Amino acid sequence: MAEGEHGMHPPKYKDLQDACGHCVATANDCLRHCLGMLAMKDYSMSGCINTSYQVVAACGALQALAAVNAAQVPAFAKATAEVCAACQKECEKYPDSPECKACAQSCKACGEACRKIVA
């Protein structure tokens, strides 16, 4: 490898990549909690199951694209911001659930990171 090649391709979307990774982790925690409630025949968090699953899918894809500086990042970021906003809104309905509260906060931060890229 030629000298200086390591710095030739810096990450363009490192903050977004990190926000997406955190969002995936907290959404998976929320999803696990909600599925546990579902197993106990409590269907009250079914909306949270839906939105947190979508966050895992959308943020996981965006995280992977951001990691390689893909040209499609801005377009994916716009859609992902909408997914995060929907999940945040749903999770905020359950402020007494630590998992939902953490997911809502993470979705808010990730949505903000997405909007910075789109702007």
N, CA, C and O atoms as a Tinker XYZ file with bonds, in Angstrom:
   476  protein
     1  N      0.846000   -1.174000    0.000000    73     2
     2  CA     0.000000    0.000000    0.000000    64     1     3
     3  C      0.891000    1.237000    0.000000    63     2     4     5
     4  O      1.855000    1.316000    0.762000    81     3
     5  N      0.578000    2.160000   -0.823000    73     3     6
     6  CA     1.364000    3.385000   -0.925000    64     5     7
     7  C      1.188000    4.230000    0.329000    63     6     8     9
     8  O      0.141000    4.211000    0.976000    81     7
     9  N      2.222000    4.956000    0.646000    73     7    10
    10  CA     2.183000    5.818000    1.814000    64     9    11
    11  C      1.073000    6.862000    1.664000    63    10    12    13
    12  O      0.928000    7.479000    0.608000    81    11
    13  N      0.308000    7.049000    2.711000    73    11    14
    14  CA    -0.757000    8.043000    2.699000    64    13    15
    15  C     -2.092000    7.550000    2.175000    63    14    16    17
    16  O     -3.066000    8.303000    2.174000    81    15
    17  N     -2.162000    6.293000    1.725000    73    15    18
    18  CA    -3.423000    5.786000    1.170000    64    17    19
    19  C     -4.509000    5.599000    2.223000    63    18    20    21
    20  O     -5.696000    5.614000    1.897000    81    19
    21  N     -4.115000    5.424000    3.481000    73    19    22
    22  CA    -5.110000    5.194000    4.524000    64    21    23
    23  C     -6.076000    6.361000    4.680000    63    22    24    25
    24  O     -7.246000    6.152000    5.002000    81    23
    25  N     -5.618000    7.562000    4.461000    73    23    26
    26  CA    -6.468000    8.733000    4.621000    64    25    27
    27  C     -7.163000    9.184000    3.355000    63    26    28    29
    28  O     -7.796000   10.239000    3.333000    81    27
    29  N     -7.051000    8.403000    2.309000    73    27    30
    30  CA    -7.610000    8.817000    1.025000    64    29    31
    31  C     -9.127000    8.695000    0.948000    63    30    32    33
    32  O     -9.762000    9.379000    0.145000    81    31
    33  N     -9.699000    7.851000    1.754000    73    31    34
    34  CA   -11.130000    7.576000    1.651000    64    33    35
    35  C    -11.795000    7.683000    3.025000    63    34    36    37
    36  O    -12.282000    6.687000    3.560000    81    35
    37  N    -11.815000    8.877000    3.587000    73    35    38
    38  CA   -12.402000    9.031000    4.923000    64    37    39
    39  C    -13.920000    8.840000    4.879000    63    38    40    41
    40  O    -14.551000    9.040000    3.841000    81    39
    41  N    -14.490000    8.453000    6.007000    73    39    42
    42  CA   -15.948000    8.297000    6.045000    64    41    43
    43  C    -16.639000    9.657000    5.931000    63    42    44    45
    44  O    -16.314000   10.594000    6.660000    81    43
    45  N    -17.587000    9.749000    5.015000    73    43    46
    46  CA   -18.348000   10.989000    4.833000    64    45    47
    47  C    -19.517000   11.074000    5.805000    63    46    48    49
    48  O    -19.994000   12.165000    6.118000    81    47
    49  N    -19.973000    9.931000    6.276000    73    47    50
    50  CA   -21.217000    9.872000    7.042000    64    49    51
    51  C    -21.029000    9.184000    8.392000    63    50    52    53
    52  O    -21.922000    8.467000    8.844000    81    51
    53  N    -19.885000    9.390000    9.040000    73    51    54
    54  CA   -19.571000    8.674000   10.286000    64    53    55
    55  C    -20.621000    8.929000   11.368000    63    54    56    57
    56  O    -21.056000    7.984000   12.027000    81    55
    57  N    -21.035000   10.167000   11.565000    73    55    58
    58  CA   -22.040000   10.466000   12.595000    64    57    59
    59  C    -23.361000    9.765000   12.291000    63    58    60    61
    60  O    -24.011000    9.235000   13.192000    81    59
    61  N    -23.747000    9.766000   11.036000    73    59    62
    62  CA   -24.977000    9.092000   10.627000    64    61    63
    63  C    -24.843000    7.587000   10.830000    63    62    64    65
    64  O    -25.765000    6.942000   11.329000    81    63
    65  N    -23.716000    7.036000   10.451000    73    63    66
    66  CA   -23.466000    5.608000   10.621000    64    65    67
    67  C    -23.592000    5.220000   12.096000    63    66    68    69
    68  O    -24.222000    4.214000   12.423000    81    67
    69  N    -23.000000    6.010000   12.974000    73    67    70
    70  CA   -23.067000    5.733000   14.409000    64    69    71
    71  C    -24.490000    5.871000   14.946000    63    70    72    73
    72  O    -24.933000    5.049000   15.748000    81    71
    73  N    -25.203000    6.901000   14.509000    73    71    74
    74  CA   -26.586000    7.102000   14.956000    64    73    75
    75  C    -27.470000    5.944000   14.517000    63    74    76    77
    76  O    -28.322000    5.483000   15.277000    81    75
    77  N    -27.268000    5.481000   13.303000    73    75    78
    78  CA   -28.048000    4.341000   12.800000    64    77    79
    79  C    -27.748000    3.078000   13.592000    63    78    80    81
    80  O    -28.659000    2.318000   13.919000    81    79
    81  N    -26.485000    2.852000   13.899000    73    79    82
    82  CA   -26.117000    1.672000   14.683000    64    81    83
    83  C    -26.753000    1.682000   16.054000    63    82    84    85
    84  O    -27.240000    0.656000   16.527000    81    83
    85  N    -26.751000    2.838000   16.693000    73    83    86
    86  CA   -27.377000    2.959000   18.011000    64    85    87
    87  C    -28.886000    2.765000   17.903000    63    86    88    89
    88  O    -29.503000    2.138000   18.764000    81    87
    89  N    -29.460000    3.296000   16.860000    73    87    90
    90  CA   -30.900000    3.174000   16.658000    64    89    91
    91  C    -31.296000    1.708000   16.441000    63    90    92    93
    92  O    -32.316000    1.261000   16.967000    81    91
    93  N    -30.511000    0.970000   15.686000    73    91    94
    94  CA   -30.782000   -0.457000   15.481000    64    93    95
    95  C    -30.748000   -1.187000   16.824000    63    94    96    97
    96  O    -31.621000   -2.006000   17.109000    81    95
    97  N    -29.748000   -0.890000   17.641000    73    95    98
    98  CA   -29.613000   -1.569000   18.932000    64    97    99
    99  C    -30.797000   -1.282000   19.852000    63    98   100   101
   100  O    -31.349000   -2.202000   20.455000    81    99
   101  N    -31.188000   -0.021000   19.962000    73    99   102
   102  CA   -32.298000    0.303000   20.861000    64   101   103
   103  C    -33.631000   -0.185000   20.308000    63   102   104   105
   104  O    -34.512000   -0.571000   21.075000    81   103
   105  N    -33.788000   -0.172000   18.997000    73   103   106
   106  CA   -35.028000   -0.687000   18.400000    64   105   107
   107  C    -35.132000   -2.195000   18.604000    63   106   108   109
   108  O    -36.226000   -2.714000   18.822000    81   107
   109  N    -34.010000   -2.900000   18.535000    73   107   110
   110  CA   -34.037000   -4.335000   18.823000    64   109   111
   111  C    -34.408000   -4.596000   20.278000    63   110   112   113
   112  O    -35.141000   -5.541000   20.569000    81   111
   113  N    -33.911000   -3.767000   21.192000    73   111   114
   114  CA   -34.290000   -3.901000   22.601000    64   113   115
   115  C    -35.787000   -3.673000   22.777000    63   114   116   117
   116  O    -36.457000   -4.411000   23.499000    81   115
   117  N    -36.298000   -2.654000   22.115000    73   115   118
   118  CA   -37.726000   -2.338000   22.177000    64   117   119
   119  C    -38.544000   -3.485000   21.585000    63   118   120   121
   120  O    -39.559000   -3.896000   22.148000    81   119
   121  N    -38.095000   -3.982000   20.469000    73   119   122
   122  CA   -38.784000   -5.086000   19.800000    64   121   123
   123  C    -38.833000   -6.317000   20.704000    63   122   124   125
   124  O    -39.872000   -6.967000   20.816000    81   123
   125  N    -37.714000   -6.633000   21.346000    73   123   126
   126  CA   -37.670000   -7.771000   22.270000    64   125   127
   127  C    -38.687000   -7.590000   23.401000    63   126   128   129
   128  O    -39.415000   -8.521000   23.746000    81   127
   129  N    -38.728000   -6.390000   23.971000    73   127   130
   130  CA   -39.669000   -6.108000   25.058000    64   129   131
   131  C    -41.116000   -6.253000   24.577000    63   130   132   133
   132  O    -41.938000   -6.890000   25.236000    81   131
   133  N    -41.408000   -5.666000   23.444000    73   131   134
   134  CA   -42.781000   -5.711000   22.925000    64   133   135
   135  C    -43.200000   -7.131000   22.555000    63   134   136   137
   136  O    -44.352000   -7.511000   22.768000    81   135
   137  N    -42.285000   -7.913000   22.008000    73   135   138
   138  CA   -42.601000   -9.305000   21.690000    64   137   139
   139  C    -42.830000  -10.109000   22.967000    63   138   140   141
   140  O    -43.657000  -11.022000   22.988000    81   139
   141  N    -42.105000   -9.774000   24.023000    73   139   142
   142  CA   -42.342000  -10.407000   25.321000    64   141   143
   143  C    -43.732000  -10.091000   25.838000    63   142   144   145
   144  O    -44.411000  -10.958000   26.389000    81   143
   145  N    -44.152000   -8.855000   25.662000    73   143   146
   146  CA   -45.510000   -8.466000   26.067000    64   145   147
   147  C    -46.539000   -9.223000   25.235000    63   146   148   149
   148  O    -47.555000   -9.682000   25.759000    81   147
   149  N    -46.278000   -9.350000   23.960000    73   147   150
   150  CA   -47.173000  -10.079000   23.065000    64   149   151
   151  C    -47.289000  -11.543000   23.502000    63   150   152   153
   152  O    -48.377000  -12.118000   23.468000    81   151
   153  N    -46.181000  -12.137000   23.908000    73   151   154
   154  CA   -46.187000  -13.528000   24.374000    64   153   155
   155  C    -47.040000  -13.693000   25.628000    63   154   156   157
   156  O    -47.553000  -14.780000   25.896000    81   155
   157  N    -47.192000  -12.612000   26.398000    73   155   158
   158  CA   -48.039000  -12.642000   27.598000    64   157   159
   159  C    -49.476000  -12.237000   27.276000    63   158   160   161
   160  O    -50.261000  -11.941000   28.177000    81   159
   161  N    -49.811000  -12.228000   25.994000    73   159   162
   162  CA   -51.159000  -11.895000   25.509000    64   161   163
   163  C    -51.523000  -10.427000   25.715000    63   162   164   165
   164  O    -52.702000  -10.076000   25.764000    81   163
   165  N    -50.513000   -9.576000   25.833000    73   163   166
   166  CA   -50.733000   -8.132000   25.925000    64   165   167
   167  C    -50.450000   -7.556000   24.543000    63   166   168   169
   168  O    -49.299000   -7.497000   24.110000    81   167
   169  N    -51.493000   -7.137000   23.862000    73   167   170
   170  CA   -51.382000   -6.658000   22.486000    64   169   171
   171  C    -51.262000   -5.132000   22.393000    63   170   172   173
   172  O    -51.273000   -4.573000   21.297000    81   171
   173  N    -51.149000   -4.476000   23.522000    73   171   174
   174  CA   -51.162000   -3.011000   23.538000    64   173   175
   175  C    -49.970000   -2.389000   22.804000    63   174   176   177
   176  O    -50.048000   -1.242000   22.364000    81   175
   177  N    -48.889000   -3.122000   22.670000    73   175   178
   178  CA   -47.688000   -2.562000   22.043000    64   177   179
   179  C    -47.481000   -3.060000   20.615000    63   178   180   181
   180  O    -46.364000   -3.031000   20.099000    81   179
   181  N    -48.547000   -3.512000   19.987000    73   179   182
   182  CA   -48.400000   -4.054000   18.631000    64   181   183
   183  C    -47.916000   -2.992000   17.639000    63   182   184   185
   184  O    -47.167000   -3.305000   16.713000    81   183
   185  N    -48.331000   -1.763000   17.826000    73   183   186
   186  CA   -47.850000   -0.681000   16.958000    64   185   187
   187  C    -46.358000   -0.463000   17.119000    63   186   188   189
   188  O    -45.656000   -0.161000   16.154000    81   187
   189  N    -45.884000   -0.616000   18.336000    73   187   190
   190  CA   -44.460000   -0.462000   18.624000    64   189   191
   191  C    -43.653000   -1.583000   17.961000    63   190   192   193
   192  O    -42.537000   -1.359000   17.491000    81   191
   193  N    -44.220000   -2.774000   17.928000    73   191   194
   194  CA   -43.554000   -3.893000   17.254000    64   193   195
   195  C    -43.344000   -3.540000   15.786000    63   194   196   197
   196  O    -42.259000   -3.731000   15.237000    81   195
   197  N    -44.379000   -3.031000   15.171000    73   195   198
   198  CA   -44.320000   -2.687000   13.752000    64   197   199
   199  C    -43.271000   -1.611000   13.467000    63   198   200   201
   200  O    -42.431000   -1.776000   12.583000    81   199
   201  N    -43.324000   -0.522000   14.212000    73   199   202
   202  CA   -42.414000    0.587000   13.913000    64   201   203
   203  C    -40.971000    0.269000   14.290000    63   202   204   205
   204  O    -40.047000    0.663000   13.578000    81   203
   205  N    -40.766000   -0.438000   15.399000    73   203   206
   206  CA   -39.386000   -0.759000   15.781000    64   205   207
   207  C    -38.763000   -1.735000   14.788000    63   206   208   209
   208  O    -37.569000   -1.650000   14.503000    81   207
   209  N    -39.556000   -2.656000   14.262000    73   207   210
   210  CA   -39.040000   -3.569000   13.237000    64   209   211
   211  C    -38.626000   -2.783000   11.986000    63   210   212   213
   212  O    -37.590000   -3.063000   11.382000    81   211
   213  N    -39.433000   -1.816000   11.613000    73   211   214
   214  CA   -39.103000   -0.998000   10.441000    64   213   215
   215  C    -37.819000   -0.198000   10.664000    63   214   216   217
   216  O    -37.025000   -0.017000    9.740000    81   215
   217  N    -37.623000    0.277000   11.890000    73   215   218
   218  CA   -36.396000    1.009000   12.216000    64   217   219
   219  C    -35.179000    0.098000   12.086000    63   218   220   221
   220  O    -34.154000    0.501000   11.536000    81   219
   221  N    -35.293000   -1.128000   12.589000    73   219   222
   222  CA   -34.174000   -2.069000   12.474000    64   221   223
   223  C    -33.801000   -2.258000   11.004000    63   222   224   225
   224  O    -32.622000   -2.242000   10.649000    81   223
   225  N    -34.805000   -2.437000   10.160000    73   223   226
   226  CA   -34.549000   -2.654000    8.731000    64   225   227
   227  C    -33.983000   -1.402000    8.060000    63   226   228   229
   228  O    -32.971000   -1.475000    7.364000    81   227
   229  N    -34.626000   -0.265000    8.264000    73   227   230
   230  CA   -34.215000    0.970000    7.585000    64   229   231
   231  C    -32.857000    1.465000    8.076000    63   230   232   233
   232  O    -31.983000    1.793000    7.274000    81   231
   233  N    -32.688000    1.517000    9.381000    73   231   234
   234  CA   -31.425000    2.029000    9.923000    64   233   235
   235  C    -30.267000    1.071000    9.654000    63   234   236   237
   236  O    -29.133000    1.509000    9.460000    81   235
   237  N    -30.544000   -0.223000    9.643000    73   235   238
   238  CA   -29.500000   -1.185000    9.304000    64   237   239
   239  C    -29.014000   -0.995000    7.882000    63   238   240   241
   240  O    -27.813000   -1.026000    7.615000    81   239
   241  N    -29.951000   -0.798000    6.975000    73   239   242
   242  CA   -29.577000   -0.567000    5.574000    64   241   243
   243  C    -28.819000    0.748000    5.419000    63   242   244   245
   244  O    -27.804000    0.808000    4.724000    81   243
   245  N    -29.313000    1.796000    6.064000    73   243   246
   246  CA   -28.651000    3.092000    5.948000    64   245   247
   247  C    -27.267000    3.059000    6.584000    63   246   248   249
   248  O    -26.331000    3.665000    6.062000    81   247
   249  N    -27.129000    2.361000    7.698000    73   247   250
   250  CA   -25.820000    2.235000    8.340000    64   249   251
   251  C    -24.814000    1.595000    7.386000    63   250   252   253
   252  O    -23.678000    2.055000    7.275000    81   251
   253  N    -25.232000    0.543000    6.706000    73   251   254
   254  CA   -24.346000   -0.142000    5.760000    64   253   255
   255  C    -23.975000    0.765000    4.587000    63   254   256   257
   256  O    -22.822000    0.782000    4.155000    81   255
   257  N    -24.934000    1.505000    4.079000    73   255   258
   258  CA   -24.658000    2.423000    2.966000    64   257   259
   259  C    -23.748000    3.567000    3.402000    63   258   260   261
   260  O    -22.843000    3.967000    2.670000    81   259
   261  N    -23.998000    4.087000    4.600000    73   259   262
   262  CA   -23.175000    5.183000    5.113000    64   261   263
   263  C    -21.729000    4.732000    5.315000    63   262   264   265
   264  O    -20.800000    5.511000    5.106000    81   263
   265  N    -21.540000    3.492000    5.715000    73   263   266
   266  CA   -20.196000    2.967000    5.972000    64   265   267
   267  C    -19.321000    2.966000    4.727000    63   266   268   269
   268  O    -18.097000    3.056000    4.823000    81   267
   269  N    -19.945000    2.866000    3.566000    73   267   270
   270  CA   -19.171000    2.817000    2.314000    64   269   271
   271  C    -19.331000    4.086000    1.477000    63   270   272   273
   272  O    -19.000000    4.103000    0.292000    81   271
   273  N    -19.844000    5.149000    2.107000    73   271   274
   274  CA   -20.018000    6.437000    1.416000    64   273   275
   275  C    -20.853000    6.304000    0.145000    63   274   276   277
   276  O    -20.555000    6.946000   -0.863000    81   275
   277  N    -21.886000    5.483000    0.186000    73   275   278
   278  CA   -22.708000    5.242000   -1.000000    64   277   279
   279  C    -23.397000    6.525000   -1.466000    63   278   280   281
   280  O    -23.799000    7.361000   -0.656000    81   279
   281  N    -23.520000    6.659000   -2.760000    73   279   282
   282  CA   -24.170000    7.830000   -3.346000    64   281   283
   283  C    -25.647000    7.906000   -2.971000    63   282   284   285
   284  O    -26.239000    8.985000   -3.012000    81   283
   285  N    -26.242000    6.789000   -2.611000    73   283   286
   286  CA   -27.669000    6.736000   -2.299000    64   285   287
   287  C    -27.991000    7.150000   -0.864000    63   286   288   289
   288  O    -29.162000    7.179000   -0.487000    81   287
   289  N    -26.985000    7.469000   -0.063000    73   287   290
   290  CA   -27.211000    7.803000    1.344000    64   289   291
   291  C    -28.240000    8.922000    1.523000    63   290   292   293
   292  O    -29.153000    8.751000    2.330000    81   291
   293  N    -28.150000   10.047000    0.826000    73   291   294
   294  CA   -29.148000   11.097000    1.047000    64   293   295
   295  C    -30.589000   10.640000    0.794000    63   294   296   297
   296  O    -31.489000   10.995000    1.555000    81   295
   297  N    -30.814000    9.868000   -0.250000    73   295   298
   298  CA   -32.169000    9.382000   -0.544000    64   297   299
   299  C    -32.652000    8.428000    0.541000    63   298   300   301
   300  O    -33.800000    8.513000    0.978000    81   299
   301  N    -31.786000    7.525000    0.974000    73   299   302
   302  CA   -32.156000    6.595000    2.040000    64   301   303
   303  C    -32.353000    7.344000    3.354000    63   302   304   305
   304  O    -33.236000    7.000000    4.139000    81   303
   305  N    -31.538000    8.360000    3.596000    73   303   306
   306  CA   -31.641000    9.134000    4.835000    64   305   307
   307  C    -32.993000    9.834000    4.926000    63   306   308   309
   308  O    -33.578000    9.918000    6.006000    81   307
   309  N    -33.483000   10.329000    3.812000    73   307   310
   310  CA   -34.787000   10.997000    3.813000    64   309   311
   311  C    -35.888000   10.022000    4.230000    63   310   312   313
   312  O    -36.720000   10.352000    5.075000    81   311
   313  N    -35.896000    8.846000    3.654000    73   311   314
   314  CA   -36.908000    7.843000    3.994000    64   313   315
   315  C    -36.728000    7.349000    5.424000    63   314   316   317
   316  O    -37.706000    7.145000    6.144000    81   315
   317  N    -35.488000    7.160000    5.831000    73   315   318
   318  CA   -35.215000    6.655000    7.175000    64   317   319
   319  C    -35.637000    7.663000    8.235000    63   318   320   321
   320  O    -36.096000    7.269000    9.307000    81   319
   321  N    -35.494000    8.938000    7.961000    73   319   322
   322  CA   -35.951000    9.966000    8.902000    64   321   323
   323  C    -37.446000    9.822000    9.162000    63   322   324   325
   324  O    -37.899000   10.001000   10.293000    81   323
   325  N    -38.207000    9.502000    8.132000    73   323   326
   326  CA   -39.651000    9.302000    8.287000    64   325   327
   327  C    -39.949000    8.053000    9.111000    63   326   328   329
   328  O    -40.852000    8.060000    9.947000    81   327
   329  N    -39.200000    6.994000    8.879000    73   327   330
   330  CA   -39.371000    5.756000    9.647000    64   329   331
   331  C    -39.053000    6.015000   11.117000    63   330   332   333
   332  O    -39.781000    5.568000   12.003000    81   331
   333  N    -37.968000    6.733000   11.370000    73   331   334
   334  CA   -37.580000    7.054000   12.746000    64   333   335
   335  C    -38.626000    7.933000   13.434000    63   334   336   337
   336  O    -38.919000    7.736000   14.614000    81   335
   337  N    -39.184000    8.886000   12.716000    73   335   338
   338  CA   -40.203000    9.768000   13.296000    64   337   339
   339  C    -41.443000    8.976000   13.696000    63   338   340   341
   340  O    -42.026000    9.226000   14.751000    81   339
   341  N    -41.845000    8.030000   12.864000    73   339   342
   342  CA   -43.017000    7.209000   13.178000    64   341   343
   343  C    -42.757000    6.345000   14.403000    63   342   344   345
   344  O    -43.632000    6.193000   15.256000    81   343
   345  N    -41.564000    5.781000   14.493000    73   343   346
   346  CA   -41.227000    4.942000   15.640000    64   345   347
   347  C    -41.120000    5.787000   16.911000    63   346   348   349
   348  O    -41.591000    5.379000   17.972000    81   347
   349  N    -40.510000    6.948000   16.801000    73   347   350
   350  CA   -40.406000    7.841000   17.955000    64   349   351
   351  C    -41.793000    8.161000   18.499000    63   350   352   353
   352  O    -42.026000    8.091000   19.706000    81   351
   353  N    -42.701000    8.509000   17.613000    73   351   354
   354  CA   -44.069000    8.852000   18.013000    64   353   355
   355  C    -44.743000    7.674000   18.713000    63   354   356   357
   356  O    -45.414000    7.852000   19.729000    81   355
   357  N    -44.563000    6.482000   18.172000    73   355   358
   358  CA   -45.180000    5.294000   18.764000    64   357   359
   359  C    -44.556000    4.967000   20.118000    63   358   360   361
   360  O    -45.271000    4.680000   21.078000    81   359
   361  N    -43.237000    5.010000   20.198000    73   359   362
   362  CA   -42.553000    4.668000   21.446000    64   361   363
   363  C    -42.836000    5.674000   22.561000    63   362   364   365
   364  O    -42.836000    5.315000   23.739000    81   363
   365  N    -43.073000    6.914000   22.197000    73   363   366
   366  CA   -43.368000    7.935000   23.209000    64   365   367
   367  C    -44.699000    7.684000   23.913000    63   366   368   369
   368  O    -44.985000    8.312000   24.932000    81   367
   369  N    -45.503000    6.788000   23.390000    73   367   370
   370  CA   -46.759000    6.416000   24.049000    64   369   371
   371  C    -46.509000    5.578000   25.302000    63   370   372   373
   372  O    -47.418000    5.376000   26.106000    81   371
   373  N    -45.269000    5.086000   25.471000    73   371   374
   374  CA   -44.941000    4.186000   26.576000    64   373   375
   375  C    -43.756000    4.725000   27.385000    63   374   376   377
   376  O    -42.694000    4.103000   27.416000    81   375
   377  N    -43.936000    5.879000   28.037000    73   375   378
   378  CA   -42.821000    6.499000   28.757000    64   377   379
   379  C    -42.346000    5.692000   29.967000    63   378   380   381
   380  O    -41.243000    5.917000   30.465000    81   379
   381  N    -43.166000    4.760000   30.440000    73   379   382
   382  CA   -42.772000    3.947000   31.591000    64   381   383
   383  C    -41.946000    2.727000   31.197000    63   382   384   385
   384  O    -41.430000    2.021000   32.064000    81   383
   385  N    -41.821000    2.479000   29.915000    73   383   386
   386  CA   -41.002000    1.367000   29.431000    64   385   387
   387  C    -39.604000    1.896000   29.111000    63   386   388   389
   388  O    -39.448000    2.714000   28.204000    81   387
   389  N    -38.587000    1.440000   29.844000    73   387   390
   390  CA   -37.227000    1.920000   29.549000    64   389   391
   391  C    -36.794000    1.635000   28.109000    63   390   392   393
   392  O    -36.097000    2.440000   27.493000    81   391
   393  N    -37.213000    0.485000   27.581000    73   391   394
   394  CA   -36.840000    0.131000   26.218000    64   393   395
   395  C    -37.482000    1.070000   25.205000    63   394   396   397
   396  O    -36.825000    1.524000   24.268000    81   395
   397  N    -38.753000    1.356000   25.392000    73   395   398
   398  CA   -39.453000    2.262000   24.477000    64   397   399
   399  C    -38.924000    3.687000   24.600000    63   398   400   401
   400  O    -38.779000    4.393000   23.602000    81   399
   401  N    -38.640000    4.097000   25.814000    73   399   402
   402  CA   -38.110000    5.440000   26.035000    64   401   403
   403  C    -36.753000    5.598000   25.349000    63   402   404   405
   404  O    -36.500000    6.606000   24.689000    81   403
   405  N    -35.880000    4.598000   25.507000    73   403   406
   406  CA   -34.561000    4.646000   24.867000    64   405   407
   407  C    -34.689000    4.622000   23.349000    63   406   408   409
   408  O    -33.950000    5.312000   22.646000    81   407
   409  N    -35.622000    3.831000   22.850000    73   407   410
   410  CA   -35.828000    3.752000   21.406000    64   409   411
   411  C    -36.322000    5.095000   20.863000    63   410   412   413
   412  O    -35.859000    5.553000   19.819000    81   411
   413  N    -37.252000    5.716000   21.565000    73   411   414
   414  CA   -37.763000    7.020000   21.131000    64   413   415
   415  C    -36.640000    8.052000   21.066000    63   414   416   417
   416  O    -36.552000    8.821000   20.109000    81   415
   417  N    -35.783000    8.065000   22.085000    73   415   418
   418  CA   -34.674000    9.018000   22.114000    64   417   419
   419  C    -33.681000    8.748000   20.984000    63   418   420   421
   420  O    -33.183000    9.671000   20.339000    81   419
   421  N    -33.408000    7.470000   20.760000    73   419   422
   422  CA   -32.486000    7.094000   19.694000    64   421   423
   423  C    -33.059000    7.438000   18.322000    63   422   424   425
   424  O    -32.341000    7.910000   17.441000    81   423
   425  N    -34.354000    7.198000   18.149000    73   423   426
   426  CA   -35.005000    7.535000   16.879000    64   425   427
   427  C    -34.982000    9.037000   16.634000    63   426   428   429
   428  O    -34.805000    9.487000   15.501000    81   427
   429  N    -35.159000    9.800000   17.687000    73   427   430
   430  CA   -35.107000   11.257000   17.547000    64   429   431
   431  C    -33.719000   11.690000   17.077000    63   430   432   433
   432  O    -33.591000   12.490000   16.151000    81   431
   433  N    -32.683000   11.156000   17.722000    73   431   434
   434  CA   -31.310000   11.509000   17.357000    64   433   435
   435  C    -30.967000   11.040000   15.944000    63   434   436   437
   436  O    -30.308000   11.757000   15.191000    81   435
   437  N    -31.409000    9.852000   15.594000    73   435   438
   438  CA   -31.117000    9.327000   14.260000    64   437   439
   439  C    -31.861000   10.128000   13.191000    63   438   440   441
   440  O    -31.307000   10.423000   12.132000    81   439
   441  N    -33.101000   10.474000   13.468000    73   439   442
   442  CA   -33.863000   11.297000   12.531000    64   441   443
   443  C    -33.189000   12.635000   12.289000    63   442   444   445
   444  O    -33.148000   13.126000   11.161000    81   443
   445  N    -32.658000   13.226000   13.361000    73   443   446
   446  CA   -31.940000   14.496000   13.224000    64   445   447
   447  C    -30.679000   14.318000   12.380000    63   446   448   449
   448  O    -30.363000   15.161000   11.541000    81   447
   449  N    -29.963000   13.218000   12.604000    73   447   450
   450  CA   -28.756000   12.942000   11.813000    64   449   451
   451  C    -29.113000   12.740000   10.341000    63   450   452   453
   452  O    -28.386000   13.179000    9.450000    81   451
   453  N    -30.229000   12.077000   10.101000    73   451   454
   454  CA   -30.689000   11.869000    8.719000    64   453   455
   455  C    -31.021000   13.197000    8.046000    63   454   456   457
   456  O    -30.639000   13.434000    6.900000    81   455
   457  N    -31.729000   14.051000    8.762000    73   455   458
   458  CA   -32.135000   15.335000    8.182000    64   457   459
   459  C    -30.932000   16.236000    7.885000    63   458   460   461
   460  O    -30.985000   17.046000    6.959000    81   459
   461  N    -29.862000   16.107000    8.651000    73   459   462
   462  CA   -28.641000   16.880000    8.369000    64   461   463
   463  C    -28.055000   16.493000    7.013000    63   462   464   465
   464  O    -27.524000   17.339000    6.292000    81   463
   465  N    -28.155000   15.222000    6.679000    73   463   466
   466  CA   -27.611000   14.736000    5.408000    64   465   467
   467  C    -28.477000   15.218000    4.247000    63   466   468   469
   468  O    -27.969000   15.573000    3.183000    81   467
   469  N    -29.771000   15.227000    4.463000    73   467   470
   470  CA   -30.723000   15.599000    3.410000    64   469   471
   471  C    -30.677000   17.098000    3.140000    63   470   472   473
   472  O    -30.865000   17.537000    2.006000    81   471
   473  N    -30.427000   17.878000    4.187000    73   471   474
   474  CA   -30.450000   19.347000    4.072000    64   473   475
   475  C    -29.384000   19.888000    3.153000    63   474   476
   476  O    -29.289000   21.101000    2.965000    81   475
